[in-house]
Amino acid sequence: MAQVRQAIFEALGEIEDEYNLRHSRNVTLFVNPTDEFGEKVILRDERGKALSRVTKKGPYRSAAEDYNL
């Protein structure tokens, strides 16, 4: 996962530089979980139910950003 995390970081940096991207409202990331042998893995919640989607809220804006400090 560390390599995936680094690849995402680098891809975002390239998009930012190549296309002059400075702001984004949302980001969609598709992850295909596998085991160490490359076989598909089903992620499950705490009740054992298969997950089809995980949604996370992005970072919040600080008061300093809101007031341009």
Biotite code that builds the C-alpha atoms (Angstrom):
import biotite.structure as struc

atoms = struc.array([
    struc.Atom([0.000, 0.000, 0.000], chain_id="A", res_id=1, res_name="MET", atom_name="CA", element="C"),
    struc.Atom([2.922, 2.357, 0.558], chain_id="A", res_id=2, res_name="ALA", atom_name="CA", element="C"),
    struc.Atom([3.760, 2.111, -3.158], chain_id="A", res_id=3, res_name="GLN", atom_name="CA", element="C"),
    struc.Atom([0.133, 2.778, -4.103], chain_id="A", res_id=4, res_name="VAL", atom_name="CA", element="C"),
    struc.Atom([0.048, 5.787, -1.770], chain_id="A", res_id=5, res_name="ARG", atom_name="CA", element="C"),
    struc.Atom([3.245, 7.150, -3.352], chain_id="A", res_id=6, res_name="GLN", atom_name="CA", element="C"),
    struc.Atom([1.923, 6.553, -6.877], chain_id="A", res_id=7, res_name="ALA", atom_name="CA", element="C"),
    struc.Atom([-1.271, 8.482, -6.071], chain_id="A", res_id=8, res_name="ILE", atom_name="CA", element="C"),
    struc.Atom([0.766, 11.332, -4.610], chain_id="A", res_id=9, res_name="PHE", atom_name="CA", element="C"),
    struc.Atom([2.984, 11.476, -7.701], chain_id="A", res_id=10, res_name="GLU", atom_name="CA", element="C"),
    struc.Atom([0.026, 11.263, -10.109], chain_id="A", res_id=11, res_name="ALA", atom_name="CA", element="C"),
    struc.Atom([-1.708, 14.171, -8.390], chain_id="A", res_id=12, res_name="LEU", atom_name="CA", element="C"),
    struc.Atom([1.495, 16.195, -8.566], chain_id="A", res_id=13, res_name="GLY", atom_name="CA", element="C"),
    struc.Atom([1.805, 15.489, -12.294], chain_id="A", res_id=14, res_name="GLU", atom_name="CA", element="C"),
    struc.Atom([-1.818, 16.482, -12.911], chain_id="A", res_id=15, res_name="ILE", atom_name="CA", element="C"),
    struc.Atom([-1.296, 19.657, -10.910], chain_id="A", res_id=16, res_name="GLU", atom_name="CA", element="C"),
    struc.Atom([1.825, 20.583, -12.882], chain_id="A", res_id=17, res_name="ASP", atom_name="CA", element="C"),
    struc.Atom([0.836, 19.464, -16.389], chain_id="A", res_id=18, res_name="GLU", atom_name="CA", element="C"),
    struc.Atom([-2.685, 20.880, -16.370], chain_id="A", res_id=19, res_name="TYR", atom_name="CA", element="C"),
    struc.Atom([-2.250, 23.778, -13.938], chain_id="A", res_id=20, res_name="ASN", atom_name="CA", element="C"),
    struc.Atom([-4.849, 22.256, -11.607], chain_id="A", res_id=21, res_name="LEU", atom_name="CA", element="C"),
    struc.Atom([-5.130, 24.254, -8.397], chain_id="A", res_id=22, res_name="ARG", atom_name="CA", element="C"),
    struc.Atom([-8.504, 23.254, -6.928], chain_id="A", res_id=23, res_name="HIS", atom_name="CA", element="C"),
    struc.Atom([-10.773, 20.227, -6.937], chain_id="A", res_id=24, res_name="SER", atom_name="CA", element="C"),
    struc.Atom([-14.209, 19.693, -5.495], chain_id="A", res_id=25, res_name="ARG", atom_name="CA", element="C"),
    struc.Atom([-14.122, 15.884, -5.421], chain_id="A", res_id=26, res_name="ASN", atom_name="CA", element="C"),
    struc.Atom([-11.819, 12.997, -6.208], chain_id="A", res_id=27, res_name="VAL", atom_name="CA", element="C"),
    struc.Atom([-12.857, 9.476, -7.127], chain_id="A", res_id=28, res_name="THR", atom_name="CA", element="C"),
    struc.Atom([-10.390, 6.679, -6.528], chain_id="A", res_id=29, res_name="LEU", atom_name="CA", element="C"),
    struc.Atom([-11.013, 3.076, -7.515], chain_id="A", res_id=30, res_name="PHE", atom_name="CA", element="C"),
    struc.Atom([-9.058, 0.462, -5.562], chain_id="A", res_id=31, res_name="VAL", atom_name="CA", element="C"),
    struc.Atom([-8.973, -3.206, -6.512], chain_id="A", res_id=32, res_name="ASN", atom_name="CA", element="C"),
    struc.Atom([-7.911, -5.034, -3.323], chain_id="A", res_id=33, res_name="PRO", atom_name="CA", element="C"),
    struc.Atom([-5.819, -8.184, -3.698], chain_id="A", res_id=34, res_name="THR", atom_name="CA", element="C"),
    struc.Atom([-3.892, -10.541, -1.490], chain_id="A", res_id=35, res_name="ASP", atom_name="CA", element="C"),
    struc.Atom([-0.119, -11.004, -1.722], chain_id="A", res_id=36, res_name="GLU", atom_name="CA", element="C"),
    struc.Atom([-0.629, -13.385, -4.668], chain_id="A", res_id=37, res_name="PHE", atom_name="CA", element="C"),
    struc.Atom([-2.705, -10.926, -6.710], chain_id="A", res_id=38, res_name="GLY", atom_name="CA", element="C"),
    struc.Atom([-5.967, -12.751, -6.042], chain_id="A", res_id=39, res_name="GLU", atom_name="CA", element="C"),
    struc.Atom([-9.102, -10.629, -5.580], chain_id="A", res_id=40, res_name="LYS", atom_name="CA", element="C"),
    struc.Atom([-10.070, -9.901, -1.969], chain_id="A", res_id=41, res_name="VAL", atom_name="CA", element="C"),
    struc.Atom([-13.519, -8.875, -0.702], chain_id="A", res_id=42, res_name="ILE", atom_name="CA", element="C"),
    struc.Atom([-13.311, -6.181, 1.981], chain_id="A", res_id=43, res_name="LEU", atom_name="CA", element="C"),
    struc.Atom([-15.881, -6.471, 4.761], chain_id="A", res_id=44, res_name="ARG", atom_name="CA", element="C"),
    struc.Atom([-17.208, -4.153, 7.443], chain_id="A", res_id=45, res_name="ASP", atom_name="CA", element="C"),
    struc.Atom([-17.284, -4.914, 11.163], chain_id="A", res_id=46, res_name="GLU", atom_name="CA", element="C"),
    struc.Atom([-20.479, -6.982, 10.722], chain_id="A", res_id=47, res_name="ARG", atom_name="CA", element="C"),
    struc.Atom([-18.995, -9.066, 7.913], chain_id="A", res_id=48, res_name="GLY", atom_name="CA", element="C"),
    struc.Atom([-20.988, -7.394, 5.149], chain_id="A", res_id=49, res_name="LYS", atom_name="CA", element="C"),
    struc.Atom([-19.093, -7.044, 1.837], chain_id="A", res_id=50, res_name="ALA", atom_name="CA", element="C"),
    struc.Atom([-18.116, -3.467, 1.043], chain_id="A", res_id=51, res_name="LEU", atom_name="CA", element="C"),
    struc.Atom([-18.828, -2.090, -2.399], chain_id="A", res_id=52, res_name="SER", atom_name="CA", element="C"),
    struc.Atom([-17.980, 1.547, -1.629], chain_id="A", res_id=53, res_name="ARG", atom_name="CA", element="C"),
    struc.Atom([-16.121, 3.559, 0.971], chain_id="A", res_id=54, res_name="VAL", atom_name="CA", element="C"),
    struc.Atom([-16.718, 7.301, 1.100], chain_id="A", res_id=55, res_name="THR", atom_name="CA", element="C"),
    struc.Atom([-14.444, 9.634, 3.014], chain_id="A", res_id=56, res_name="LYS", atom_name="CA", element="C"),
    struc.Atom([-14.837, 13.347, 3.587], chain_id="A", res_id=57, res_name="LYS", atom_name="CA", element="C"),
    struc.Atom([-11.906, 15.387, 2.384], chain_id="A", res_id=58, res_name="GLY", atom_name="CA", element="C"),
    struc.Atom([-9.782, 17.594, 4.587], chain_id="A", res_id=59, res_name="PRO", atom_name="CA", element="C"),
    struc.Atom([-11.622, 20.487, 6.155], chain_id="A", res_id=60, res_name="TYR", atom_name="CA", element="C"),
    struc.Atom([-10.647, 24.090, 5.583], chain_id="A", res_id=61, res_name="ARG", atom_name="CA", element="C"),
    struc.Atom([-9.014, 25.835, 8.502], chain_id="A", res_id=62, res_name="SER", atom_name="CA", element="C"),
    struc.Atom([-10.247, 29.183, 9.820], chain_id="A", res_id=63, res_name="ALA", atom_name="CA", element="C"),
    struc.Atom([-7.012, 30.737, 8.523], chain_id="A", res_id=64, res_name="ALA", atom_name="CA", element="C"),
    struc.Atom([-7.878, 29.610, 4.992], chain_id="A", res_id=65, res_name="GLU", atom_name="CA", element="C"),
    struc.Atom([-11.443, 30.899, 5.284], chain_id="A", res_id=66, res_name="ASP", atom_name="CA", element="C"),
    struc.Atom([-10.216, 34.319, 6.404], chain_id="A", res_id=67, res_name="TYR", atom_name="CA", element="C"),
    struc.Atom([-7.143, 34.413, 4.122], chain_id="A", res_id=68, res_name="ASN", atom_name="CA", element="C"),
    struc.Atom([-4.744, 34.630, 7.066], chain_id="A", res_id=69, res_name="LEU", atom_name="CA", element="C"),
])
